[in-house]
């Protein structure tokens, strides 16, 4: 299991909430799993604190870039920017015309040059974080026995898949 998968599993276990239904053994398993994952992920946070992806400089860059985009965006009848939603859910403003688009690109290129060092540092930090998260995790997680029917019949399907994938079920 990679460190990234540990983080994904932790996030999923956290999403289960506090009102867990099932046997005492299942609840005990979830509590132990949640605690072990939280301790592991906290160690990751500590290890990665020297590689921030957001700094004051990069936040300022993003704010200024958005101001440029909105300045040259096509506006609706109320003066609000017309936004286009990409497949990943990100919204971007549509430009009023080709000239506006060209001006925005020129200003963003100038801004990017101004923040070049901060942006390069951010890219390097993202690379370092990804390399860290792709390494194998050094964590021993408790397993739950399936033959004793400790798992509830109505267990979340995605969670069951994760338990199987990460070999957390004793057969």
Buried (B, 14 or more C-beta within 10 A) or exposed (E): BEBBBBBBBBEBBEEBEEEBEBBEBBBBBBEEBBEBBEEBBEBBEEEBEEBEEEEEBBEEBEEBBEEBBBBBBBEEEEEEBEBEEEEEEEEEBBBBEEEBBEBBEEBBEEBEEEBEEBBEBBEEBEEBBEEBBEEEBEBEBEBBEBEEEBBBEEEEEEBBEBBEEBEBBEE
